[in-house]
Amino acid sequence: MNCLQLQDGNPCNECANCQTINEGKTLDYVEIDAASHTGVDNIREEILDKVAYPPTMLKKKIYVIDEVHMLSK
């Protein structure tokens, strides 16, 4: 999505944007650990707080919810 040199729809992992994301040096890529949250409402609040701001370094912001299946329990 933010890769400057997509290869068949996949990130190159070599361009500046890919390296920034892979090294965790951008606020525009947010990974949320659902297992450490108490529910869907908490995740929603966290995301809504962050989407109010435009991307700072990349073209688009990316939100990854890791362990999302834990929210349904």
mmCIF file of the N, C-alpha and C atoms, coordinates in Angstrom:
data_MODEL
# 
_entry.id   MODEL 
# 
loop_
_atom_site.group_PDB 
_atom_site.id 
_atom_site.type_symbol 
_atom_site.label_atom_id 
_atom_site.label_alt_id 
_atom_site.label_comp_id 
_atom_site.label_asym_id 
_atom_site.label_entity_id 
_atom_site.label_seq_id 
_atom_site.pdbx_PDB_ins_code 
_atom_site.Cartn_x 
_atom_site.Cartn_y 
_atom_site.Cartn_z 
_atom_site.occupancy 
_atom_site.B_iso_or_equiv 
_atom_site.pdbx_formal_charge 
_atom_site.auth_seq_id 
_atom_site.auth_comp_id 
_atom_site.auth_asym_id 
_atom_site.auth_atom_id 
_atom_site.pdbx_PDB_model_num 
ATOM 1   N N  . MET A 1 1  ? 0.819   -1.185  0.000  1.00 0.00 ? 1  MET A N  1 
ATOM 2   C CA . MET A 1 1  ? 0.000   0.000   0.000  1.00 0.00 ? 1  MET A CA 1 
ATOM 3   C C  . MET A 1 1  ? 0.870   1.259   0.000  1.00 0.00 ? 1  MET A C  1 
ATOM 4   N N  . ASN A 1 2  ? 1.964   1.232   0.725  1.00 0.00 ? 2  ASN A N  1 
ATOM 5   C CA . ASN A 1 2  ? 2.854   2.390   0.790  1.00 0.00 ? 2  ASN A CA 1 
ATOM 6   C C  . ASN A 1 2  ? 4.183   2.151   0.079  1.00 0.00 ? 2  ASN A C  1 
ATOM 7   N N  . CYS A 1 3  ? 4.372   0.948   -0.433 1.00 0.00 ? 3  CYS A N  1 
ATOM 8   C CA . CYS A 1 3  ? 5.621   0.610   -1.115 1.00 0.00 ? 3  CYS A CA 1 
ATOM 9   C C  . CYS A 1 3  ? 5.777   1.469   -2.369 1.00 0.00 ? 3  CYS A C  1 
ATOM 10  N N  . LEU A 1 4  ? 6.986   1.926   -2.590 1.00 0.00 ? 4  LEU A N  1 
ATOM 11  C CA . LEU A 1 4  ? 7.276   2.760   -3.760 1.00 0.00 ? 4  LEU A CA 1 
ATOM 12  C C  . LEU A 1 4  ? 7.571   1.931   -5.001 1.00 0.00 ? 4  LEU A C  1 
ATOM 13  N N  . GLN A 1 5  ? 7.848   0.619   -4.812 1.00 0.00 ? 5  GLN A N  1 
ATOM 14  C CA . GLN A 1 5  ? 8.216   -0.246  -5.930 1.00 0.00 ? 5  GLN A CA 1 
ATOM 15  C C  . GLN A 1 5  ? 7.505   -1.593  -5.819 1.00 0.00 ? 5  GLN A C  1 
ATOM 16  N N  . LEU A 1 6  ? 6.183   -1.578  -5.816 1.00 0.00 ? 6  LEU A N  1 
ATOM 17  C CA . LEU A 1 6  ? 5.419   -2.822  -5.712 1.00 0.00 ? 6  LEU A CA 1 
ATOM 18  C C  . LEU A 1 6  ? 5.840   -3.806  -6.791 1.00 0.00 ? 6  LEU A C  1 
ATOM 19  N N  . GLN A 1 7  ? 5.908   -5.081  -6.419 1.00 0.00 ? 7  GLN A N  1 
ATOM 20  C CA . GLN A 1 7  ? 6.274   -6.136  -7.356 1.00 0.00 ? 7  GLN A CA 1 
ATOM 21  C C  . GLN A 1 7  ? 5.149   -7.162  -7.363 1.00 0.00 ? 7  GLN A C  1 
ATOM 22  N N  . ASP A 1 8  ? 4.339   -7.148  -8.414 1.00 0.00 ? 8  ASP A N  1 
ATOM 23  C CA . ASP A 1 8  ? 3.168   -8.025  -8.521 1.00 0.00 ? 8  ASP A CA 1 
ATOM 24  C C  . ASP A 1 8  ? 2.237   -7.862  -7.330 1.00 0.00 ? 8  ASP A C  1 
ATOM 25  N N  . GLY A 1 9  ? 2.080   -6.635  -6.859 1.00 0.00 ? 9  GLY A N  1 
ATOM 26  C CA . GLY A 1 9  ? 1.189   -6.347  -5.744 1.00 0.00 ? 9  GLY A CA 1 
ATOM 27  C C  . GLY A 1 9  ? 1.799   -6.578  -4.379 1.00 0.00 ? 9  GLY A C  1 
ATOM 28  N N  . ASN A 1 10 ? 3.050   -7.001  -4.335 1.00 0.00 ? 10 ASN A N  1 
ATOM 29  C CA . ASN A 1 10 ? 3.739   -7.260  -3.069 1.00 0.00 ? 10 ASN A CA 1 
ATOM 30  C C  . ASN A 1 10 ? 4.774   -6.181  -2.794 1.00 0.00 ? 10 ASN A C  1 
ATOM 31  N N  . PRO A 1 11 ? 4.995   -5.853  -1.521 1.00 0.00 ? 11 PRO A N  1 
ATOM 32  C CA . PRO A 1 11 ? 6.010   -4.842  -1.199 1.00 0.00 ? 11 PRO A CA 1 
ATOM 33  C C  . PRO A 1 11 ? 7.410   -5.348  -1.532 1.00 0.00 ? 11 PRO A C  1 
ATOM 34  N N  . CYS A 1 12 ? 8.274   -4.429  -1.915 1.00 0.00 ? 12 CYS A N  1 
ATOM 35  C CA . CYS A 1 12 ? 9.644   -4.795  -2.289 1.00 0.00 ? 12 CYS A CA 1 
ATOM 36  C C  . CYS A 1 12 ? 10.530  -5.036  -1.069 1.00 0.00 ? 12 CYS A C  1 
ATOM 37  N N  . ASN A 1 13 ? 10.172  -4.454  0.069  1.00 0.00 ? 13 ASN A N  1 
ATOM 38  C CA . ASN A 1 13 ? 10.959  -4.535  1.308  1.00 0.00 ? 13 ASN A CA 1 
ATOM 39  C C  . ASN A 1 13 ? 12.336  -3.895  1.181  1.00 0.00 ? 13 ASN A C  1 
ATOM 40  N N  . GLU A 1 14 ? 12.546  -3.094  0.141  1.00 0.00 ? 14 GLU A N  1 
ATOM 41  C CA . GLU A 1 14 ? 13.836  -2.445  -0.064 1.00 0.00 ? 14 GLU A CA 1 
ATOM 42  C C  . GLU A 1 14 ? 13.743  -0.921  -0.147 1.00 0.00 ? 14 GLU A C  1 
ATOM 43  N N  . CYS A 1 15 ? 12.598  -0.404  -0.589 1.00 0.00 ? 15 CYS A N  1 
ATOM 44  C CA . CYS A 1 15 ? 12.473  1.050   -0.744 1.00 0.00 ? 15 CYS A CA 1 
ATOM 45  C C  . CYS A 1 15 ? 12.432  1.723   0.630  1.00 0.00 ? 15 CYS A C  1 
ATOM 46  N N  . ALA A 1 16 ? 12.527  3.033   0.630  1.00 0.00 ? 16 ALA A N  1 
ATOM 47  C CA . ALA A 1 16 ? 12.560  3.797   1.885  1.00 0.00 ? 16 ALA A CA 1 
ATOM 48  C C  . ALA A 1 16 ? 11.306  3.561   2.723  1.00 0.00 ? 16 ALA A C  1 
ATOM 49  N N  . ASN A 1 17 ? 10.140  3.521   2.076  1.00 0.00 ? 17 ASN A N  1 
ATOM 50  C CA . ASN A 1 17 ? 8.905   3.305   2.825  1.00 0.00 ? 17 ASN A CA 1 
ATOM 51  C C  . ASN A 1 17 ? 8.868   1.922   3.465  1.00 0.00 ? 17 ASN A C  1 
ATOM 52  N N  . CYS A 1 18 ? 9.242   0.899   2.717  1.00 0.00 ? 18 CYS A N  1 
ATOM 53  C CA . CYS A 1 18 ? 9.259   -0.468  3.260  1.00 0.00 ? 18 CYS A CA 1 
ATOM 54  C C  . CYS A 1 18 ? 10.234  -0.571  4.428  1.00 0.00 ? 18 CYS A C  1 
ATOM 55  N N  . GLN A 1 19 ? 11.402  0.007   4.286  1.00 0.00 ? 19 GLN A N  1 
ATOM 56  C CA . GLN A 1 19 ? 12.393  -0.049  5.360  1.00 0.00 ? 19 GLN A CA 1 
ATOM 57  C C  . GLN A 1 19 ? 11.901  0.679   6.601  1.00 0.00 ? 19 GLN A C  1 
ATOM 58  N N  . THR A 1 20 ? 11.254  1.813   6.410  1.00 0.00 ? 20 THR A N  1 
ATOM 59  C CA . THR A 1 20 ? 10.723  2.575   7.540  1.00 0.00 ? 20 THR A CA 1 
ATOM 60  C C  . THR A 1 20 ? 9.688   1.753   8.304  1.00 0.00 ? 20 THR A C  1 
ATOM 61  N N  . ILE A 1 21 ? 8.802   1.080   7.572  1.00 0.00 ? 21 ILE A N  1 
ATOM 62  C CA . ILE A 1 21 ? 7.780   0.241   8.210  1.00 0.00 ? 21 ILE A CA 1 
ATOM 63  C C  . ILE A 1 21 ? 8.431   -0.955  8.893  1.00 0.00 ? 21 ILE A C  1 
ATOM 64  N N  . ASN A 1 22 ? 9.316   -1.647  8.195  1.00 0.00 ? 22 ASN A N  1 
ATOM 65  C CA . ASN A 1 22 ? 9.957   -2.848  8.748  1.00 0.00 ? 22 ASN A CA 1 
ATOM 66  C C  . ASN A 1 22 ? 10.789  -2.550  9.987  1.00 0.00 ? 22 ASN A C  1 
ATOM 67  N N  . GLU A 1 23 ? 11.366  -1.363  10.056 1.00 0.00 ? 23 GLU A N  1 
ATOM 68  C CA . GLU A 1 23 ? 12.190  -0.985  11.206 1.00 0.00 ? 23 GLU A CA 1 
ATOM 69  C C  . GLU A 1 23 ? 11.362  -0.354  12.327 1.00 0.00 ? 23 GLU A C  1 
ATOM 70  N N  . GLY A 1 24 ? 10.067  -0.197  12.108 1.00 0.00 ? 24 GLY A N  1 
ATOM 71  C CA . GLY A 1 24 ? 9.193   0.375   13.133 1.00 0.00 ? 24 GLY A CA 1 
ATOM 72  C C  . GLY A 1 24 ? 9.454   1.842   13.405 1.00 0.00 ? 24 GLY A C  1 
ATOM 73  N N  . LYS A 1 25 ? 9.861   2.575   12.376 1.00 0.00 ? 25 LYS A N  1 
ATOM 74  C CA . LYS A 1 25 ? 10.231  3.983   12.543 1.00 0.00 ? 25 LYS A CA 1 
ATOM 75  C C  . LYS A 1 25 ? 9.170   4.954   12.040 1.00 0.00 ? 25 LYS A C  1 
ATOM 76  N N  . THR A 1 26 ? 7.927   4.511   11.960 1.00 0.00 ? 26 THR A N  1 
ATOM 77  C CA . THR A 1 26 ? 6.867   5.404   11.504 1.00 0.00 ? 26 THR A CA 1 
ATOM 78  C C  . THR A 1 26 ? 5.636   5.270   12.384 1.00 0.00 ? 26 THR A C  1 
ATOM 79  N N  . LEU A 1 27 ? 4.957   6.374   12.583 1.00 0.00 ? 27 LEU A N  1 
ATOM 80  C CA . LEU A 1 27 ? 3.702   6.368   13.331 1.00 0.00 ? 27 LEU A CA 1 
ATOM 81  C C  . LEU A 1 27 ? 2.527   6.026   12.420 1.00 0.00 ? 27 LEU A C  1 
ATOM 82  N N  . ASP A 1 28 ? 2.799   5.882   11.127 1.00 0.00 ? 28 ASP A N  1 
ATOM 83  C CA . ASP A 1 28 ? 1.745   5.612   10.157 1.00 0.00 ? 28 ASP A CA 1 
ATOM 84  C C  . ASP A 1 28 ? 1.424   4.125   10.031 1.00 0.00 ? 28 ASP A C  1 
ATOM 85  N N  . TYR A 1 29 ? 2.205   3.275   10.645 1.00 0.00 ? 29 TYR A N  1 
ATOM 86  C CA . TYR A 1 29 ? 1.935   1.838   10.698 1.00 0.00 ? 29 TYR A CA 1 
ATOM 87  C C  . TYR A 1 29 ? 1.697   1.501   12.161 1.00 0.00 ? 29 TYR A C  1 
ATOM 88  N N  . VAL A 1 30 ? 0.476   1.108   12.483 1.00 0.00 ? 30 VAL A N  1 
ATOM 89  C CA . VAL A 1 30 ? 0.099   0.863   13.871 1.00 0.00 ? 30 VAL A CA 1 
ATOM 90  C C  . VAL A 1 30 ? -0.320  -0.588  14.018 1.00 0.00 ? 30 VAL A C  1 
ATOM 91  N N  . GLU A 1 31 ? 0.366   -1.310  14.885 1.00 0.00 ? 31 GLU A N  1 
ATOM 92  C CA . GLU A 1 31 ? -0.017  -2.688  15.179 1.00 0.00 ? 31 GLU A CA 1 
ATOM 93  C C  . GLU A 1 31 ? -0.614  -2.719  16.576 1.00 0.00 ? 31 GLU A C  1 
ATOM 94  N N  . ILE A 1 32 ? -1.839  -3.211  16.662 1.00 0.00 ? 32 ILE A N  1 
ATOM 95  C CA . ILE A 1 32 ? -2.553  -3.271  17.933 1.00 0.00 ? 32 ILE A CA 1 
ATOM 96  C C  . ILE A 1 32 ? -2.684  -4.730  18.335 1.00 0.00 ? 32 ILE A C  1 
ATOM 97  N N  . ASP A 1 33 ? -2.281  -5.041  19.551 1.00 0.00 ? 33 ASP A N  1 
ATOM 98  C CA . ASP A 1 33 ? -2.372  -6.409  20.057 1.00 0.00 ? 33 ASP A CA 1 
ATOM 99  C C  . ASP A 1 33 ? -3.733  -6.595  20.721 1.00 0.00 ? 33 ASP A C  1 
ATOM 100 N N  . ALA A 1 34 ? -4.641  -7.245  20.021 1.00 0.00 ? 34 ALA A N  1 
ATOM 101 C CA . ALA A 1 34 ? -6.002  -7.422  20.531 1.00 0.00 ? 34 ALA A CA 1 
ATOM 102 C C  . ALA A 1 34 ? -6.028  -8.280  21.786 1.00 0.00 ? 34 ALA A C  1 
ATOM 103 N N  . ALA A 1 35 ? -5.069  -9.173  21.935 1.00 0.00 ? 35 ALA A N  1 
ATOM 104 C CA . ALA A 1 35 ? -5.050  -10.055 23.101 1.00 0.00 ? 35 ALA A CA 1 
ATOM 105 C C  . ALA A 1 35 ? -4.838  -9.277  24.393 1.00 0.00 ? 35 ALA A C  1 
ATOM 106 N N  . SER A 1 36 ? -4.209  -8.118  24.314 1.00 0.00 ? 36 SER A N  1 
ATOM 107 C CA . SER A 1 36 ? -3.943  -7.343  25.527 1.00 0.00 ? 36 SER A CA 1 
ATOM 108 C C  . SER A 1 36 ? -5.026  -6.299  25.805 1.00 0.00 ? 36 SER A C  1 
ATOM 109 N N  . HIS A 1 37 ? -6.062  -6.251  24.978 1.00 0.00 ? 37 HIS A N  1 
ATOM 110 C CA . HIS A 1 37 ? -7.177  -5.323  25.192 1.00 0.00 ? 37 HIS A CA 1 
ATOM 111 C C  . HIS A 1 37 ? -8.376  -6.088  25.748 1.00 0.00 ? 37 HIS A C  1 
ATOM 112 N N  . THR A 1 38 ? -9.258  -5.356  26.405 1.00 0.00 ? 38 THR A N  1 
ATOM 113 C CA . THR A 1 38 ? -10.385 -6.013  27.060 1.00 0.00 ? 38 THR A CA 1 
ATOM 114 C C  . THR A 1 38 ? -11.614 -6.165  26.176 1.00 0.00 ? 38 THR A C  1 
ATOM 115 N N  . GLY A 1 39 ? -11.605 -5.601  24.989 1.00 0.00 ? 39 GLY A N  1 
ATOM 116 C CA . GLY A 1 39 ? -12.761 -5.779  24.126 1.00 0.00 ? 39 GLY A CA 1 
ATOM 117 C C  . GLY A 1 39 ? -12.751 -4.910  22.892 1.00 0.00 ? 39 GLY A C  1 
ATOM 118 N N  . VAL A 1 40 ? -13.768 -5.122  22.081 1.00 0.00 ? 40 VAL A N  1 
ATOM 119 C CA . VAL A 1 40 ? -13.903 -4.407  20.817 1.00 0.00 ? 40 VAL A CA 1 
ATOM 120 C C  . VAL A 1 40 ? -13.986 -2.898  21.046 1.00 0.00 ? 40 VAL A C  1 
ATOM 121 N N  . ASP A 1 41 ? -14.695 -2.486  22.081 1.00 0.00 ? 41 ASP A N  1 
ATOM 122 C CA . ASP A 1 41 ? -14.846 -1.049  22.351 1.00 0.00 ? 41 ASP A CA 1 
ATOM 123 C C  . ASP A 1 41 ? -13.506 -0.373  22.613 1.00 0.00 ? 41 ASP A C  1 
ATOM 124 N N  . ASN A 1 42 ? -12.605 -1.047  23.314 1.00 0.00 ? 42 ASN A N  1 
ATOM 125 C CA . ASN A 1 42 ? -11.283 -0.472  23.588 1.00 0.00 ? 42 ASN A CA 1 
ATOM 126 C C  . ASN A 1 42 ? -10.467 -0.337  22.306 1.00 0.00 ? 42 ASN A C  1 
ATOM 127 N N  . ILE A 1 43 ? -10.532 -1.341  21.447 1.00 0.00 ? 43 ILE A N  1 
ATOM 128 C CA . ILE A 1 43 ? -9.826  -1.289  20.162 1.00 0.00 ? 43 ILE A CA 1 
ATOM 129 C C  . ILE A 1 43 ? -10.399 -0.145  19.326 1.00 0.00 ? 43 ILE A C  1 
ATOM 130 N N  . ARG A 1 44 ? -11.712 -0.054  19.278 1.00 0.00 ? 44 ARG A N  1 
ATOM 131 C CA . ARG A 1 44 ? -12.369 1.005   18.507 1.00 0.00 ? 44 ARG A CA 1 
ATOM 132 C C  . ARG A 1 44 ? -11.920 2.378   18.992 1.00 0.00 ? 44 ARG A C  1 
ATOM 133 N N  . GLU A 1 45 ? -11.904 2.570   20.306 1.00 0.00 ? 45 GLU A N  1 
ATOM 134 C CA . GLU A 1 45 ? -11.467 3.854   20.872 1.00 0.00 ? 45 GLU A CA 1 
ATOM 135 C C  . GLU A 1 45 ? -10.040 4.184   20.471 1.00 0.00 ? 45 GLU A C  1 
ATOM 136 N N  . GLU A 1 46 ? -9.158  3.186   20.574 1.00 0.00 ? 46 GLU A N  1 
ATOM 137 C CA . GLU A 1 46 ? -7.750  3.413   20.238 1.00 0.00 ? 46 GLU A CA 1 
ATOM 138 C C  . GLU A 1 46 ? -7.598  3.812   18.772 1.00 0.00 ? 46 GLU A C  1 
ATOM 139 N N  . ILE A 1 47 ? -8.300  3.134   17.892 1.00 0.00 ? 47 ILE A N  1 
ATOM 140 C CA . ILE A 1 47 ? -8.203  3.449   16.466 1.00 0.00 ? 47 ILE A CA 1 
ATOM 141 C C  . ILE A 1 47 ? -8.810  4.819   16.172 1.00 0.00 ? 47 ILE A C  1 
ATOM 142 N N  . LEU A 1 48 ? -9.971  5.100   16.737 1.00 0.00 ? 48 LEU A N  1 
ATOM 143 C CA . LEU A 1 48 ? -10.616 6.391   16.486 1.00 0.00 ? 48 LEU A CA 1 
ATOM 144 C C  . LEU A 1 48 ? -9.766  7.562   16.972 1.00 0.00 ? 48 LEU A C  1 
ATOM 145 N N  . ASP A 1 49 ? -9.035  7.365   18.067 1.00 0.00 ? 49 ASP A N  1 
ATOM 146 C CA . ASP A 1 49 ? -8.137  8.415   18.554 1.00 0.00 ? 49 ASP A CA 1 
ATOM 147 C C  . ASP A 1 49 ? -7.031  8.709   17.547 1.00 0.00 ? 49 ASP A C  1 
ATOM 148 N N  . LYS A 1 50 ? -6.567  7.672   16.845 1.00 0.00 ? 50 LYS A N  1 
ATOM 149 C CA . LYS A 1 50 ? -5.425  7.830   15.943 1.00 0.00 ? 50 LYS A CA 1 
ATOM 150 C C  . LYS A 1 50 ? -5.808  8.237   14.527 1.00 0.00 ? 50 LYS A C  1 
ATOM 151 N N  . VAL A 1 51 ? -7.000  7.855   14.062 1.00 0.00 ? 51 VAL A N  1 
ATOM 152 C CA . VAL A 1 51 ? -7.372  8.181   12.680 1.00 0.00 ? 51 VAL A CA 1 
ATOM 153 C C  . VAL A 1 51 ? -7.720  9.651   12.497 1.00 0.00 ? 51 VAL A C  1 
ATOM 154 N N  . ALA A 1 52 ? -7.834  10.369  13.572 1.00 0.00 ? 52 ALA A N  1 
ATOM 155 C CA . ALA A 1 52 ? -8.138  11.801  13.482 1.00 0.00 ? 52 ALA A CA 1 
ATOM 156 C C  . ALA A 1 52 ? -6.977  12.587  12.878 1.00 0.00 ? 52 ALA A C  1 
ATOM 157 N N  . TYR A 1 53 ? -5.794  11.984  12.861 1.00 0.00 ? 53 TYR A N  1 
ATOM 158 C CA . TYR A 1 53 ? -4.594  12.664  12.362 1.00 0.00 ? 53 TYR A CA 1 
ATOM 159 C C  . TYR A 1 53 ? -4.174  12.077  11.020 1.00 0.00 ? 53 TYR A C  1 
ATOM 160 N N  . PRO A 1 54 ? -3.758  12.918  10.083 1.00 0.00 ? 54 PRO A N  1 
ATOM 161 C CA . PRO A 1 54 ? -3.316  12.415  8.777  1.00 0.00 ? 54 PRO A CA 1 
ATOM 162 C C  . PRO A 1 54 ? -1.959  11.716  8.893  1.00 0.00 ? 54 PRO A C  1 
ATOM 163 N N  . PRO A 1 55 ? -1.597  10.923  7.883  1.00 0.00 ? 55 PRO A N  1 
ATOM 164 C CA . PRO A 1 55 ? -0.282  10.276  7.892  1.00 0.00 ? 55 PRO A CA 1 
ATOM 165 C C  . PRO A 1 55 ? 0.831   11.320  7.962  1.00 0.00 ? 55 PRO A C  1 
ATOM 166 N N  . THR A 1 56 ? 1.918   10.972  8.630  1.00 0.00 ? 56 THR A N  1 
ATOM 167 C CA . THR A 1 56 ? 3.028   11.911  8.769  1.00 0.00 ? 56 THR A CA 1 
ATOM 168 C C  . THR A 1 56 ? 4.147   11.651  7.767  1.00 0.00 ? 56 THR A C  1 
ATOM 169 N N  . MET A 1 57 ? 4.412   10.389  7.455  1.00 0.00 ? 57 MET A N  1 
ATOM 170 C CA . MET A 1 57 ? 5.531   10.058  6.575  1.00 0.00 ? 57 MET A CA 1 
ATOM 171 C C  . MET A 1 57 ? 5.102   9.301   5.318  1.00 0.00 ? 57 MET A C  1 
ATOM 172 N N  . LEU A 1 58 ? 4.078   8.490   5.436  1.00 0.00 ? 58 LEU A N  1 
ATOM 173 C CA . LEU A 1 58 ? 3.662   7.627   4.342  1.00 0.00 ? 58 LEU A CA 1 
ATOM 174 C C  . LEU A 1 58 ? 2.409   8.173   3.665  1.00 0.00 ? 58 LEU A C  1 
ATOM 175 N N  . LYS A 1 59 ? 2.064   7.573   2.538  1.00 0.00 ? 59 LYS A N  1 
ATOM 176 C CA . LYS A 1 59 ? 0.881   8.011   1.797  1.00 0.00 ? 59 LYS A CA 1 
ATOM 177 C C  . LYS A 1 59 ? -0.402  7.679   2.562  1.00 0.00 ? 59 LYS A C  1 
ATOM 178 N N  . LYS A 1 60 ? -0.417  6.504   3.190  1.00 0.00 ? 60 LYS A N  1 
ATOM 179 C CA . LYS A 1 60 ? -1.601  6.060   3.927  1.00 0.00 ? 60 LYS A CA 1 
ATOM 180 C C  . LYS A 1 60 ? -1.192  5.478   5.268  1.00 0.00 ? 60 LYS A C  1 
ATOM 181 N N  . LYS A 1 61 ? -2.105  5.549   6.227  1.00 0.00 ? 61 LYS A N  1 
ATOM 182 C CA . LYS A 1 61 ? -1.887  4.918   7.520  1.00 0.00 ? 61 LYS A CA 1 
ATOM 183 C C  . LYS A 1 61 ? -2.377  3.472   7.434  1.00 0.00 ? 61 LYS A C  1 
ATOM 184 N N  . ILE A 1 62 ? -1.701  2.591   8.140  1.00 0.00 ? 62 ILE A N  1 
ATOM 185 C CA . ILE A 1 62 ? -2.060  1.176   8.159  1.00 0.00 ? 62 ILE A CA 1 
ATOM 186 C C  . ILE A 1 62 ? -2.278  0.761   9.603  1.00 0.00 ? 62 ILE A C  1 
ATOM 187 N N  . TYR A 1 63 ? -3.389  0.072   9.843  1.00 0.00 ? 63 TYR A N  1 
ATOM 188 C CA . TYR A 1 63 ? -3.696  -0.452  11.171 1.00 0.00 ? 63 TYR A CA 1 
ATOM 189 C C  . TYR A 1 63 ? -3.799  -1.965  11.074 1.00 0.00 ? 63 TYR A C  1 
ATOM 190 N N  . VAL A 1 64 ? -3.001  -2.659  11.861 1.00 0.00 ? 64 VAL A N  1 
ATOM 191 C CA . VAL A 1 64 ? -3.028  -4.116  11.913 1.00 0.00 ? 64 VAL A CA 1 
ATOM 192 C C  . VAL A 1 64 ? -3.497  -4.504  13.303 1.00 0.00 ? 64 VAL A C  1 
ATOM 193 N N  . ILE A 1 65 ? -4.538  -5.328  13.359 1.00 0.00 ? 65 ILE A N  1 
ATOM 194 C CA . ILE A 1 65 ? -5.026  -5.803  14.653 1.00 0.00 ? 65 ILE A CA 1 
ATOM 195 C C  . ILE A 1 65 ? -4.592  -7.254  14.788 1.00 0.00 ? 65 ILE A C  1 
ATOM 196 N N  . ASP A 1 66 ? -3.526  -7.453  15.548 1.00 0.00 ? 66 ASP A N  1 
ATOM 197 C CA . ASP A 1 66 ? -2.961  -8.783  15.766 1.00 0.00 ? 66 ASP A CA 1 
ATOM 198 C C  . ASP A 1 66 ? -3.815  -9.528  16.786 1.00 0.00 ? 66 ASP A C  1 
ATOM 199 N N  . GLU A 1 67 ? -3.983  -10.815 16.579 1.00 0.00 ? 67 GLU A N  1 
ATOM 200 C CA . GLU A 1 67 ? -4.773  -11.658 17.482 1.00 0.00 ? 67 GLU A CA 1 
ATOM 201 C C  . GLU A 1 67 ? -6.224  -11.187 17.567 1.00 0.00 ? 67 GLU A C  1 
ATOM 202 N N  . VAL A 1 68 ? -6.769  -10.709 16.455 1.00 0.00 ? 68 VAL A N  1 
ATOM 203 C CA . VAL A 1 68 ? -8.133  -10.173 16.453 1.00 0.00 ? 68 VAL A CA 1 
ATOM 204 C C  . VAL A 1 68 ? -9.154  -11.220 16.886 1.00 0.00 ? 68 VAL A C  1 
ATOM 205 N N  . HIS A 1 69 ? -8.852  -12.482 16.658 1.00 0.00 ? 69 HIS A N  1 
ATOM 206 C CA . HIS A 1 69 ? -9.791  -13.533 17.066 1.00 0.00 ? 69 HIS A CA 1 
ATOM 207 C C  . HIS A 1 69 ? -10.002 -13.559 18.580 1.00 0.00 ? 69 HIS A C  1 
ATOM 208 N N  . MET A 1 70 ? -9.082  -12.988 19.333 1.00 0.00 ? 70 MET A N  1 
ATOM 209 C CA . MET A 1 70 ? -9.212  -12.948 20.789 1.00 0.00 ? 70 MET A CA 1 
ATOM 210 C C  . MET A 1 70 ? -10.312 -11.980 21.232 1.00 0.00 ? 70 MET A C  1 
ATOM 211 N N  . LEU A 1 71 ? -10.721 -11.076 20.369 1.00 0.00 ? 71 LEU A N  1 
ATOM 212 C CA . LEU A 1 71 ? -11.756 -10.106 20.734 1.00 0.00 ? 71 LEU A CA 1 
ATOM 213 C C  . LEU A 1 71 ? -13.137 -10.740 20.843 1.00 0.00 ? 71 LEU A C  1 
ATOM 214 N N  . SER A 1 72 ? -13.348 -11.836 20.174 1.00 0.00 ? 72 SER A N  1 
ATOM 215 C CA . SER A 1 72 ? -14.674 -12.453 20.185 1.00 0.00 ? 72 SER A CA 1 
ATOM 216 C C  . SER A 1 72 ? -14.911 -13.314 21.417 1.00 0.00 ? 72 SER A C  1 
ATOM 217 N N  . LYS A 1 73 ? -13.887 -13.480 22.217 1.00 0.00 ? 73 LYS A N  1 
ATOM 218 C CA . LYS A 1 73 ? -14.031 -14.331 23.407 1.00 0.00 ? 73 LYS A CA 1 
ATOM 219 C C  . LYS A 1 73 ? -14.462 -13.532 24.602 1.00 0.00 ? 73 LYS A C  1 
# 
